[in-house]
Amino acid sequence: MKKLMLCAVALMLVLSVTTAFAASGSAKITVWAPATLNGAKLDPGKYVMTWSGEGEQVNVTLKGEKGEVTGTARATEGQKAKRTAILTGANGVLQQIMLEGKTTVFTFAQ
């Protein structure tokens, strides 16, 4: 019984640490076409994307050679992305970012 309780506590600790790490991170992305986020222009180029938060309130920053843009996204779980994808609407407004090898989908409010 003690052994079972110890295993359960250890599992809960591992899961809580994993969740904490999933709440923030960074990745390198390339924007291939002009886009906008929160009215700010994103020129084509390389960016470092950082994020923090969970659920409906994830703060996302895209920092490139010419400055940085920040927005709020909703983070949901999807299938593991085979490659990084940046989706924009017909007007060039950034809608979603999916990162290669990750299951988190970042969806930006319009």
Buried (B, 14 or more C-beta within 10 A) or exposed (E): EEEEEEEEEEEEEEEEEEEEEBEEEEBEBEBEEEBBBEEBEBEEEEBEBBBEBBEEEBEBBBBBEEEEBEBBBBBBEEEEBEEBEBEBEEEEBBBBBBBEEBEBBBBBEE
